[in-house]
Protein backbone atom coordinates (compact mmCIF):
# COMPACT_ATOMS: atom_id res chain seq x y z
CA UNK A 1 0.00 0.00 0.00
CA UNK A 2 2.85 2.41 0.79
CA UNK A 3 4.32 2.04 -2.70
CA UNK A 4 0.88 2.36 -4.30
CA UNK A 5 0.15 5.60 -2.46
CA UNK A 6 3.49 7.16 -3.39
CA UNK A 7 3.14 6.09 -7.02
CA UNK A 8 -0.39 7.46 -7.36
CA UNK A 9 0.49 10.79 -5.75
CA UNK A 10 3.44 11.28 -8.09
CA UNK A 11 1.25 10.97 -11.16
CA UNK A 12 -1.54 13.28 -9.95
CA UNK A 13 -2.25 16.13 -12.35
CA UNK A 14 -5.33 18.33 -12.77
CA UNK A 15 -6.18 20.18 -15.95
CA UNK A 16 -8.46 22.65 -14.16
CA UNK A 17 -7.83 24.93 -11.22
CA UNK A 18 -9.23 24.32 -7.73
CA UNK A 19 -11.90 27.01 -8.07
CA UNK A 20 -13.22 25.34 -11.23
CA UNK A 21 -13.39 22.02 -9.42
CA UNK A 22 -15.24 23.61 -6.52
CA UNK A 23 -17.82 25.24 -8.81
CA UNK A 24 -18.31 21.94 -10.65
CA UNK A 25 -20.09 20.69 -7.52
CA UNK A 26 -22.57 23.60 -7.50
CA UNK A 27 -26.16 22.41 -7.74
CA UNK A 28 -27.78 25.22 -9.66
CA UNK A 29 -26.77 28.86 -10.14
CA UNK A 30 -23.84 30.37 -8.25
CA UNK A 31 -24.83 33.56 -6.44
CA UNK A 32 -22.93 36.83 -6.90
CA UNK A 33 -22.14 36.74 -3.18
CA UNK A 34 -20.32 33.42 -3.51
CA UNK A 35 -18.49 34.52 -6.67
CA UNK A 36 -17.36 37.66 -4.80
CA UNK A 37 -15.94 35.43 -2.05
CA UNK A 38 -13.96 33.42 -4.60
CA UNK A 39 -12.58 36.58 -6.17
CA UNK A 40 -10.94 37.64 -2.92
CA UNK A 41 -7.32 36.56 -2.35
CA UNK A 42 -7.41 33.08 -0.83
CA UNK A 43 -5.63 32.46 2.47
CA UNK A 44 -3.06 29.70 2.12
CA UNK A 45 -3.40 26.75 4.47
CA UNK A 46 -2.16 23.18 4.73
CA UNK A 47 -3.23 19.99 6.48
CA UNK A 48 -1.53 16.68 7.14
CA UNK A 49 -3.30 13.43 6.25
CA UNK A 50 -1.47 11.06 8.63
CA UNK A 51 -1.37 7.41 7.55
CA UNK A 52 -0.40 4.81 10.15
CA UNK A 53 0.41 1.18 9.36
CA UNK A 54 -0.63 -0.97 12.32
CA UNK A 55 -0.99 -4.68 12.95
CA UNK A 56 -4.57 -4.59 11.64
CA UNK A 57 -3.74 -2.55 8.53
CA UNK A 58 -3.57 1.11 7.56
CA UNK A 59 -5.50 3.81 9.41
CA UNK A 60 -5.98 7.55 8.93
CA UNK A 61 -5.69 9.89 11.92
CA UNK A 62 -8.24 12.65 12.49
CA UNK A 63 -8.65 15.31 15.14
CA UNK A 64 -11.77 16.65 16.79
CA UNK A 65 -11.45 20.38 17.31
CA UNK A 66 -11.91 21.73 20.83
CA UNK A 67 -15.49 22.76 21.55
CA UNK A 68 -14.49 26.16 22.97
CA UNK A 69 -13.00 27.34 19.66
CA UNK A 70 -14.77 30.18 17.87
CA UNK A 71 -14.43 28.62 14.40
CA UNK A 72 -15.76 25.10 13.71
CA UNK A 73 -15.95 23.96 17.35
CA UNK A 74 -16.09 20.17 17.72
CA UNK A 75 -15.67 19.59 13.98
CA UNK A 76 -13.60 16.69 12.65
CA UNK A 77 -10.50 17.74 10.72
CA UNK A 78 -6.94 16.86 9.82
CA UNK A 79 -4.13 18.54 11.75
CA UNK A 80 -3.42 21.80 9.99
CA UNK A 81 -3.86 25.53 9.69
CA UNK A 82 -2.64 28.63 7.91
CA UNK A 83 0.71 28.78 6.16
CA UNK A 84 2.78 31.27 8.14
CA UNK A 85 5.41 33.61 6.73
CA UNK A 86 8.21 31.58 8.32
CA UNK A 87 7.03 28.27 6.80
CA UNK A 88 9.21 27.18 3.87
CA UNK A 89 6.18 25.76 2.05
CA UNK A 90 2.84 24.02 2.56
CA UNK A 91 4.54 20.77 3.60
CA UNK A 92 6.46 22.57 6.34
CA UNK A 93 3.26 24.26 7.50
CA UNK A 94 1.35 20.97 7.69
CA UNK A 95 4.14 19.31 9.68
CA UNK A 96 4.42 22.29 12.03
CA UNK A 97 0.68 22.31 12.69
CA UNK A 98 0.67 18.55 13.36
CA UNK A 99 3.47 19.06 15.90
CA UNK A 100 1.61 21.89 17.60
CA UNK A 101 -1.79 20.17 17.64
CA UNK A 102 -1.03 16.49 18.38
CA UNK A 103 2.67 16.33 19.24
CA UNK A 104 3.71 14.63 15.99
CA UNK A 105 7.44 15.24 15.55
CA UNK A 106 8.08 16.36 11.93
CA UNK A 107 11.24 14.25 11.67
CA UNK A 108 9.35 10.97 12.01
CA UNK A 109 6.87 11.73 9.22
CA UNK A 110 7.70 10.35 5.77
CA UNK A 111 5.99 12.68 3.31
CA UNK A 112 4.45 10.71 0.44
CA UNK A 113 3.27 13.70 -1.57
CA UNK A 114 0.44 16.20 -1.80
CA UNK A 115 -3.10 16.23 -3.12
CA UNK A 116 -4.36 18.96 -5.44
CA UNK A 117 -5.10 22.25 -3.70
CA UNK A 118 -8.63 22.55 -2.33
CA UNK A 119 -10.45 25.89 -2.30
CA UNK A 120 -13.01 26.09 0.49
CA UNK A 121 -16.21 28.04 0.78
CA UNK A 122 -14.64 29.99 3.64
CA UNK A 123 -11.89 31.52 1.53
CA UNK A 124 -8.95 29.16 2.13
CA UNK A 125 -6.70 27.48 -0.42
CA UNK A 126 -5.67 24.26 1.34
CA UNK A 127 -2.83 21.95 0.35
CA UNK A 128 -3.37 18.43 1.76
CA UNK A 129 -0.05 16.72 2.57
CA UNK A 130 -0.02 12.92 2.82
CA UNK A 131 2.49 11.46 5.27
CA UNK A 132 3.36 8.06 6.72
CA UNK A 133 3.52 7.97 10.52
CA UNK A 134 5.20 5.21 12.60
CA UNK A 135 2.84 2.88 14.44
CA UNK A 136 4.67 3.75 17.68
CA UNK A 137 3.38 7.34 17.58
CA UNK A 138 1.10 8.27 20.46
CA UNK A 139 -0.83 11.54 20.01
CA UNK A 140 -0.54 14.28 22.63
CA UNK A 141 -3.41 16.61 21.79
CA UNK A 142 -3.06 20.27 22.71
CA UNK A 143 -6.27 20.92 24.70
CA UNK A 144 -6.29 24.52 23.51
CA UNK A 145 -6.98 23.27 19.98
CA UNK A 146 -7.84 19.57 19.98
CA UNK A 147 -10.38 17.69 22.05
CA UNK A 148 -9.55 14.20 20.78
CA UNK A 149 -7.60 12.18 18.21
CA UNK A 150 -9.04 9.06 16.61
CA UNK A 151 -8.35 6.86 13.62
CA UNK A 152 -10.41 5.34 10.83
CA UNK A 153 -9.28 2.20 8.96
CA UNK A 154 -8.25 3.05 5.41
CA UNK A 155 -10.29 0.05 4.21
CA UNK A 156 -13.42 1.72 5.62
CA UNK A 157 -12.68 4.93 3.72
CA UNK A 158 -11.99 3.08 0.47
CA UNK A 159 -15.11 0.89 0.69
CA UNK A 160 -17.68 1.64 -2.05
CA UNK A 161 -20.42 3.93 -0.75
CA UNK A 162 -18.61 4.87 2.46
CA UNK A 163 -18.46 8.53 1.43
CA UNK A 164 -22.03 9.64 0.86
CA UNK A 165 -23.09 12.64 -1.20
CA UNK A 166 -25.34 15.27 0.32
CA UNK A 167 -25.97 19.02 -0.18
CA UNK A 168 -25.05 22.15 1.74
CA UNK A 169 -25.67 25.84 1.13
CA UNK A 170 -23.09 28.61 1.32
CA UNK A 171 -23.97 32.27 0.59
CA UNK A 172 -27.09 31.20 -1.27
CA UNK A 173 -25.31 28.62 -3.45
CA UNK A 174 -26.04 24.93 -3.02
CA UNK A 175 -23.20 22.44 -3.36
CA UNK A 176 -22.82 18.69 -3.47
CA UNK A 177 -20.68 17.73 -0.50
CA UNK A 178 -19.48 14.48 1.07
CA UNK A 179 -19.87 12.85 4.47
CA UNK A 180 -18.47 9.80 6.23
CA UNK A 181 -19.95 8.37 9.42
CA UNK A 182 -17.74 6.16 11.57
CA UNK A 183 -18.43 5.08 15.15
CA UNK A 184 -20.28 8.22 16.09
CA UNK A 185 -17.90 10.55 14.24
CA UNK A 186 -19.26 12.62 11.35
CA UNK A 187 -16.60 13.69 8.90
CA UNK A 188 -17.83 16.37 6.51
CA UNK A 189 -16.93 19.71 4.91
CA UNK A 190 -13.48 20.35 3.50
CA UNK A 191 -12.04 17.35 5.37
CA UNK A 192 -14.44 14.97 3.63
CA UNK A 193 -13.77 16.67 0.27
CA UNK A 194 -10.04 16.03 0.65
CA UNK A 195 -10.77 12.47 1.76
CA UNK A 196 -12.88 11.98 -1.38
CA UNK A 197 -10.01 13.22 -3.56
CA UNK A 198 -7.58 10.89 -1.79
CA UNK A 199 -9.96 7.97 -2.20
CA UNK A 200 -10.45 8.69 -5.92
CA UNK A 201 -6.69 8.77 -6.46
CA UNK A 202 -6.12 5.47 -4.67
CA UNK A 203 -9.04 3.72 -6.38
CA UNK A 204 -7.99 4.82 -9.88
CA UNK A 205 -6.43 1.62 -11.20
CA UNK A 206 -5.63 2.92 -14.67
CA UNK A 207 -1.89 2.39 -14.17
Backbone bond lengths (Angstrom), bond angles and torsions (degrees), N, CA, C in turn:
res aa  C-N    CA-C-N  psi(-1)  N-CA   C-N-CA  omega(-1)  CA-C   N-CA-C  phi
1 X - - - 1.463 - - 1.529 111.03 -
2 X 1.331 117.41 -39.01 1.462 120.42 179.74 1.528 111.15 -57.97
3 X 1.326 116.03 -47.57 1.473 120.18 -179.72 1.521 111.03 -64.30
4 X 1.334 116.67 -39.73 1.461 121.02 179.63 1.524 110.54 -61.58
5 X 1.323 116.73 -45.84 1.461 120.79 -178.91 1.520 110.66 -61.63
6 X 1.323 117.07 -47.23 1.461 120.03 -179.17 1.525 111.23 -63.51
7 X 1.325 116.61 -39.80 1.467 120.12 -179.51 1.519 111.33 -66.27
8 X 1.321 117.21 -42.73 1.462 120.43 -178.60 1.522 111.21 -67.90
9 X 1.326 117.44 -38.29 1.465 119.69 -179.28 1.524 111.29 -68.50
10 X 1.303 117.62 -32.40 1.463 120.55 179.81 1.525 112.30 -67.70
11 X 1.317 116.65 -27.94 1.462 118.63 -175.60 1.529 112.67 -95.68
12 X 1.338 117.11 -0.87 1.464 120.31 -176.53 1.529 110.24 -64.62
13 X 1.307 115.12 130.63 1.476 121.29 175.17 1.523 107.96 -151.34
14 X 1.328 116.38 139.32 1.456 121.43 179.72 1.517 109.33 -121.86
15 X 1.308 115.90 131.68 1.463 120.49 -179.45 1.525 111.22 -77.98
16 X 1.326 117.52 -25.51 1.459 120.17 -177.82 1.526 110.07 -107.20
17 X 1.322 115.70 166.39 1.457 118.81 179.76 1.521 110.28 -88.15
18 X 1.328 117.85 166.26 1.464 120.27 -174.93 1.522 114.06 -62.56
19 X 1.332 117.59 -32.00 1.465 119.79 177.80 1.518 110.48 -66.00
20 X 1.320 117.27 -40.77 1.467 121.18 177.30 1.518 110.74 -60.88
21 X 1.324 116.37 -42.01 1.467 119.77 179.28 1.522 111.67 -66.12
22 X 1.338 116.15 -37.23 1.458 119.14 177.37 1.517 110.97 -63.89
23 X 1.342 116.91 -46.36 1.464 120.59 -177.62 1.526 111.95 -69.04
24 X 1.328 117.41 -21.66 1.466 120.12 177.93 1.529 111.51 -64.66
25 X 1.335 117.00 -20.33 1.463 120.63 179.27 1.527 112.56 -94.27
26 X 1.332 117.15 5.90 1.466 120.21 177.28 1.517 109.83 -70.00
27 X 1.308 116.68 134.37 1.466 122.09 178.61 1.528 108.01 -104.45
28 X 1.314 115.03 86.26 1.454 119.69 -176.85 1.518 110.79 107.99
29 X 1.327 116.74 -167.36 1.475 121.17 -175.23 1.527 112.03 -67.61
30 X 1.326 114.65 148.74 1.465 121.80 176.72 1.525 108.00 -96.03
31 X 1.304 117.03 125.38 1.470 120.95 -175.20 1.527 111.30 -72.04
32 X 1.317 116.78 154.03 1.476 120.05 175.34 1.527 112.06 -57.97
33 X 1.335 116.70 -33.84 1.460 120.01 179.84 1.530 111.36 -62.92
34 X 1.330 116.45 -41.01 1.462 119.03 179.86 1.528 110.64 -71.97
35 X 1.322 117.11 -39.11 1.472 119.61 178.00 1.534 110.30 -63.08
36 X 1.336 116.72 -36.49 1.465 120.32 178.14 1.527 110.51 -64.34
37 X 1.337 116.32 -37.30 1.468 120.00 176.85 1.523 110.70 -62.04
38 X 1.332 116.48 -43.71 1.462 120.59 -177.95 1.526 112.21 -69.06
39 X 1.317 116.78 -24.02 1.467 120.06 -179.62 1.529 112.85 -80.10
40 X 1.309 116.72 -13.61 1.463 119.44 175.97 1.530 109.62 -74.47
41 X 1.332 117.43 153.07 1.476 119.48 176.46 1.528 110.65 -59.28
42 X 1.325 116.52 126.48 1.460 120.56 -179.87 1.526 110.30 -74.20
43 X 1.316 115.60 146.92 1.464 121.05 176.43 1.524 108.21 -90.97
44 X 1.327 116.32 124.53 1.454 120.83 -176.87 1.527 111.11 -73.22
45 X 1.318 114.74 135.30 1.465 121.23 178.29 1.528 108.60 -143.76
46 X 1.318 115.27 167.27 1.466 120.71 179.16 1.518 109.24 -149.04
47 X 1.317 116.05 147.59 1.464 121.52 175.16 1.518 108.49 -130.88
48 X 1.333 115.08 157.26 1.457 121.11 174.77 1.513 109.02 -107.13
49 X 1.332 116.31 128.04 1.467 121.93 171.72 1.522 105.94 -97.85
50 X 1.351 117.91 97.92 1.461 120.83 -174.37 1.535 111.52 -84.66
51 X 1.325 115.99 123.39 1.457 122.33 179.21 1.526 108.88 -108.20
52 X 1.323 116.35 126.94 1.458 121.74 -177.35 1.525 108.98 -120.13
53 X 1.334 116.54 128.68 1.461 120.75 176.88 1.520 108.56 -97.19
54 X 1.336 116.25 109.55 1.459 121.41 179.20 1.512 111.76 -109.26
55 X 1.310 116.14 -175.67 1.465 121.06 -178.06 1.518 112.02 -64.81
56 X 1.336 116.77 -26.15 1.465 120.56 -179.07 1.522 112.46 -98.27
57 X 1.332 117.62 6.46 1.460 120.79 179.97 1.515 111.69 118.48
58 X 1.319 115.70 -170.39 1.462 122.27 -176.99 1.522 111.47 -81.95
59 X 1.319 115.77 142.01 1.462 121.50 174.46 1.527 109.13 -131.55
60 X 1.325 115.32 160.80 1.464 122.66 176.83 1.526 107.84 -115.94
61 X 1.334 116.70 129.61 1.456 121.05 179.60 1.528 111.24 -86.83
62 X 1.323 115.29 138.82 1.458 122.63 175.91 1.532 108.93 -129.27
63 X 1.312 115.77 158.42 1.460 120.51 173.27 1.525 109.42 -117.07
64 X 1.317 114.86 151.68 1.463 120.51 169.62 1.516 106.93 -108.71
65 X 1.318 116.14 120.04 1.456 121.35 -176.59 1.528 110.87 -64.46
66 X 1.323 115.95 146.72 1.457 121.10 179.20 1.527 110.42 -59.50
67 X 1.314 116.01 143.49 1.463 120.55 -174.02 1.532 112.67 -76.75
68 X 1.329 117.69 -12.88 1.467 119.36 179.48 1.527 112.30 -87.94
69 X 1.334 117.89 -4.54 1.462 120.47 -178.63 1.526 110.49 -68.62
70 X 1.323 115.48 148.10 1.470 120.52 179.93 1.525 110.74 -71.34
71 X 1.341 117.16 -42.23 1.455 121.67 -176.81 1.532 110.93 -101.19
72 X 1.321 116.26 125.36 1.470 123.86 175.93 1.528 113.18 53.68
73 X 1.323 118.78 49.63 1.464 119.88 179.73 1.528 111.91 -63.20
74 X 1.331 116.30 133.84 1.456 121.81 177.47 1.511 115.17 76.31
75 X 1.325 118.20 -1.74 1.464 120.68 -176.80 1.529 110.92 -75.76
76 X 1.339 115.23 149.76 1.457 121.31 177.04 1.528 109.11 -82.28
77 X 1.321 116.15 136.56 1.458 119.99 -178.85 1.521 109.86 -152.73
78 X 1.328 115.28 175.13 1.455 121.61 166.99 1.519 108.09 -92.52
79 X 1.336 118.70 155.05 1.456 119.23 173.37 1.528 109.69 -58.01
80 X 1.307 117.00 133.89 1.462 118.37 -179.25 1.505 112.77 167.15
81 X 1.335 114.64 -179.60 1.452 120.62 -179.29 1.519 110.71 172.57
82 X 1.298 116.54 -162.67 1.463 121.01 -177.32 1.530 111.53 -69.01
83 X 1.325 115.02 149.66 1.460 121.00 172.09 1.519 107.56 -81.28
84 X 1.331 115.95 118.19 1.462 120.77 -179.00 1.525 110.98 -85.70
85 X 1.329 114.90 164.63 1.467 120.30 -178.09 1.524 112.41 -62.09
86 X 1.340 117.31 -28.93 1.461 120.05 -178.06 1.531 112.98 -87.99
87 X 1.330 117.92 -3.49 1.467 120.67 176.82 1.523 109.34 -76.73
88 X 1.323 117.15 134.08 1.469 120.69 -179.92 1.519 111.17 -64.97
89 X 1.334 116.74 -37.14 1.460 121.77 -179.75 1.524 108.66 -165.89
90 X 1.337 116.12 -172.64 1.461 120.50 -178.27 1.520 111.79 -65.23
91 X 1.331 117.26 -35.35 1.469 120.52 179.00 1.527 110.02 -62.52
92 X 1.328 115.93 -45.91 1.467 120.08 178.68 1.522 111.11 -61.40
93 X 1.326 116.54 -38.77 1.468 120.44 179.82 1.517 110.97 -65.37
94 X 1.338 117.11 -43.97 1.461 120.75 -179.78 1.522 110.94 -62.71
95 X 1.328 116.81 -42.61 1.465 120.37 179.76 1.528 111.21 -67.26
96 X 1.326 116.68 -39.64 1.464 119.69 177.94 1.524 111.11 -62.41
97 X 1.328 116.21 -45.68 1.463 120.23 -179.16 1.527 111.26 -63.29
98 X 1.349 116.85 -38.96 1.466 119.76 178.97 1.531 110.86 -64.92
99 X 1.335 116.12 -35.56 1.467 120.15 176.38 1.526 110.17 -66.10
100 X 1.326 116.74 -44.82 1.457 120.53 -177.41 1.529 112.01 -68.82
101 X 1.328 117.27 -36.89 1.466 120.29 -172.89 1.524 113.51 -86.70
102 X 1.349 117.83 -40.28 1.472 119.26 -174.30 1.522 113.27 -129.67
103 X 1.339 118.00 9.41 1.451 119.98 176.28 1.511 114.86 73.04
104 X 1.326 117.41 25.26 1.463 121.54 -179.98 1.526 109.13 -86.46
105 X 1.329 116.52 110.37 1.459 121.46 -178.52 1.523 110.30 -65.55
106 X 1.337 118.45 124.66 1.472 120.92 -176.91 1.524 113.64 -55.15
107 X 1.331 116.84 -34.49 1.464 120.50 -175.21 1.519 113.53 -65.53
108 X 1.325 118.07 -21.56 1.467 118.72 -177.89 1.524 112.47 -94.16
109 X 1.329 117.05 -1.16 1.467 120.78 179.47 1.529 109.35 -91.55
110 X 1.325 115.83 127.47 1.473 120.58 173.99 1.526 107.38 -98.14
111 X 1.320 116.21 108.05 1.468 120.37 -177.30 1.523 109.52 -73.23
112 X 1.337 115.69 124.63 1.466 121.36 -179.67 1.517 111.93 -89.89
113 X 1.320 116.71 -26.99 1.463 121.00 -177.75 1.515 110.14 151.38
114 X 1.310 116.39 -169.33 1.457 121.54 -179.10 1.525 110.29 -127.42
115 X 1.315 114.72 155.28 1.454 121.48 171.61 1.524 108.56 -91.01
116 X 1.320 117.56 164.16 1.468 119.71 175.09 1.525 110.95 -57.46
117 X 1.308 115.98 148.06 1.462 121.88 179.22 1.522 110.51 -59.07
118 X 1.315 116.10 138.74 1.463 122.23 176.90 1.521 110.00 -110.88
119 X 1.315 116.93 126.16 1.463 121.68 173.16 1.521 107.47 -93.26
120 X 1.324 116.81 130.71 1.458 120.60 -178.32 1.515 111.05 -102.69
121 X 1.316 115.02 163.45 1.455 120.40 178.37 1.512 113.48 -74.21
122 X 1.329 116.57 1.44 1.463 120.74 178.08 1.528 111.60 -109.68
123 X 1.349 116.06 11.07 1.454 119.38 172.33 1.516 116.55 90.58
124 X 1.346 117.70 19.10 1.451 120.97 177.75 1.526 110.64 -107.61
125 X 1.331 115.33 146.76 1.462 122.20 170.87 1.525 106.18 -110.32
126 X 1.329 116.66 105.52 1.461 122.05 -169.53 1.528 111.12 -105.16
127 X 1.322 115.48 129.28 1.466 120.99 173.44 1.526 108.49 -100.63
128 X 1.335 118.37 114.70 1.466 120.82 176.77 1.540 109.57 -83.96
129 X 1.312 115.94 125.36 1.466 122.83 179.56 1.524 108.36 -106.35
130 X 1.320 116.95 126.87 1.464 121.92 -179.98 1.520 108.42 -97.58
131 X 1.332 116.95 127.84 1.461 119.99 -178.92 1.516 112.36 -140.07
132 X 1.332 115.93 144.02 1.461 122.38 176.35 1.527 109.10 -88.60
133 X 1.333 115.27 132.94 1.457 122.05 -176.17 1.526 109.18 -119.83
134 X 1.330 119.08 134.23 1.472 120.69 179.59 1.524 112.09 -59.45
135 X 1.318 116.01 146.48 1.470 120.75 -179.31 1.530 111.84 -66.61
136 X 1.329 117.16 -16.44 1.467 120.75 179.83 1.534 112.80 -79.68
137 X 1.331 116.99 -8.26 1.470 119.96 -178.26 1.525 110.98 -66.25
138 X 1.318 115.28 133.53 1.461 121.77 175.91 1.526 108.20 -121.49
139 X 1.316 118.53 115.38 1.470 121.43 -176.89 1.532 112.78 -61.04
140 X 1.322 115.01 143.75 1.465 122.74 173.31 1.527 107.10 -126.42
141 X 1.323 116.25 82.64 1.467 119.57 -175.22 1.528 112.52 -62.29
142 X 1.326 115.59 137.68 1.455 121.39 172.57 1.523 107.30 -80.52
143 X 1.346 118.27 113.09 1.473 119.88 -175.58 1.525 113.97 -62.48
144 X 1.321 116.99 -17.43 1.460 119.61 177.50 1.522 111.50 -70.32
145 X 1.351 116.10 -22.43 1.464 120.29 -176.91 1.519 113.98 -123.89
146 X 1.319 117.08 -32.87 1.468 121.17 -169.96 1.521 110.78 -125.08
147 X 1.327 115.21 128.41 1.458 120.26 177.81 1.523 111.44 -85.60
148 X 1.343 116.81 -37.53 1.460 120.01 -176.48 1.525 110.14 -158.15
149 X 1.328 115.10 159.10 1.464 122.93 173.81 1.522 107.02 -125.29
150 X 1.323 116.36 134.10 1.468 119.79 178.14 1.520 108.61 -143.88
151 X 1.324 115.26 166.09 1.463 118.51 179.82 1.519 111.02 -124.27
152 X 1.324 114.48 156.53 1.465 122.96 177.67 1.534 107.08 -126.99
153 X 1.336 117.95 129.21 1.466 118.95 178.03 1.529 111.18 -57.85
154 X 1.321 116.11 136.72 1.465 119.96 179.33 1.527 110.53 -61.00
155 X 1.321 117.48 -33.61 1.467 120.92 178.60 1.524 111.26 -60.80
156 X 1.335 117.29 -34.37 1.464 120.93 178.22 1.525 109.72 -66.47
157 X 1.323 116.03 -43.63 1.465 120.93 -178.91 1.526 111.11 -65.29
158 X 1.337 116.79 -38.08 1.462 120.87 -176.79 1.529 113.30 -81.51
159 X 1.322 117.63 -11.51 1.467 120.43 -177.90 1.527 110.33 -63.52
160 X 1.346 117.29 138.03 1.471 120.25 178.85 1.532 110.87 -56.77
161 X 1.311 116.16 132.48 1.461 120.77 176.90 1.517 115.08 83.32
162 X 1.324 118.24 -2.16 1.466 119.44 -178.73 1.525 111.07 -65.38
163 X 1.320 116.18 -43.17 1.464 121.35 176.04 1.526 108.27 -88.01
164 X 1.306 116.57 116.28 1.460 121.17 -174.78 1.531 110.62 -104.95
165 X 1.315 115.14 139.31 1.460 120.85 -179.81 1.530 110.24 -82.63
166 X 1.317 115.47 138.87 1.455 121.50 173.74 1.530 107.10 -145.67
167 X 1.319 118.65 -170.47 1.463 121.63 -177.94 1.519 110.28 -128.16
168 X 1.326 115.27 150.22 1.459 121.37 176.90 1.530 108.69 -147.21
169 X 1.323 116.49 148.53 1.457 120.59 -177.70 1.516 111.06 -107.14
170 X 1.327 115.87 139.63 1.453 122.26 177.06 1.529 108.24 -139.53
171 X 1.334 116.71 118.52 1.463 122.60 -179.70 1.526 111.57 51.05
172 X 1.327 115.47 43.77 1.456 121.16 176.15 1.514 115.48 80.84
173 X 1.326 118.19 -1.05 1.468 122.17 179.25 1.516 109.67 -108.56
174 X 1.338 115.79 130.07 1.453 120.61 -179.19 1.514 110.15 -94.25
175 X 1.337 115.99 135.84 1.449 122.00 -178.19 1.518 111.39 -126.45
176 X 1.329 115.06 148.74 1.461 120.04 167.78 1.526 107.23 -78.91
177 X 1.325 115.57 127.56 1.456 121.15 179.82 1.527 108.55 -130.02
178 X 1.337 115.81 174.63 1.460 120.92 -173.90 1.519 110.57 -123.07
179 X 1.323 115.51 151.46 1.459 121.51 178.13 1.527 109.99 -141.47
180 X 1.328 115.10 148.79 1.461 121.51 174.41 1.517 107.93 -134.99
181 X 1.317 116.59 125.19 1.464 121.89 176.91 1.523 108.51 -103.79
182 X 1.341 115.80 130.60 1.465 119.39 178.53 1.523 109.27 -149.35
183 X 1.320 115.47 112.66 1.466 122.68 175.13 1.525 112.93 49.03
184 X 1.305 114.72 49.11 1.455 120.53 176.62 1.516 114.46 85.60
185 X 1.323 117.63 -5.13 1.461 121.22 177.56 1.529 109.69 -97.32
186 X 1.305 116.14 133.46 1.468 121.81 177.61 1.518 108.61 -111.47
187 X 1.320 115.49 111.78 1.455 121.77 -179.57 1.520 107.39 -100.33
188 X 1.319 117.21 121.40 1.462 120.15 -175.67 1.532 109.10 -149.32
189 X 1.320 116.28 -171.50 1.467 121.28 177.06 1.517 112.76 67.24
190 X 1.335 115.07 -147.58 1.460 120.80 -177.44 1.523 111.63 -62.49
191 X 1.334 117.03 -34.25 1.470 120.00 179.65 1.520 110.57 -61.77
192 X 1.321 117.27 -45.11 1.462 120.42 178.86 1.522 111.28 -67.60
193 X 1.338 117.57 -34.58 1.468 120.45 178.03 1.526 110.75 -63.11
194 X 1.331 116.62 -43.02 1.465 120.01 177.37 1.525 110.77 -66.22
195 X 1.319 115.99 -38.40 1.466 120.41 177.94 1.525 110.28 -62.77
196 X 1.332 116.71 -39.40 1.465 121.05 178.07 1.526 110.13 -63.42
197 X 1.322 117.54 -43.09 1.464 120.70 177.72 1.518 110.65 -60.96
198 X 1.327 116.74 -45.70 1.461 121.73 179.58 1.526 110.62 -61.09
199 X 1.324 115.90 -43.46 1.459 119.86 179.16 1.534 110.99 -62.77
200 X 1.323 117.62 -43.79 1.460 121.31 -179.31 1.528 111.02 -61.63
201 X 1.333 116.72 -39.12 1.454 120.87 179.51 1.531 110.97 -65.08
202 X 1.337 115.55 -45.08 1.466 119.50 -177.90 1.526 112.21 -69.69
203 X 1.320 117.19 -32.52 1.463 121.06 -176.68 1.520 113.18 -87.74
204 X 1.325 117.58 -3.38 1.463 121.45 176.92 1.532 108.79 -81.02
205 X 1.312 115.80 102.29 1.474 120.14 -175.36 1.523 112.28 -98.99
206 X 1.334 116.37 34.04 1.459 119.17 -177.81 1.522 112.73 -77.18
207 X 1.360 117.76 -10.58 1.466 118.00 177.82 1.519 111.49 -93.22
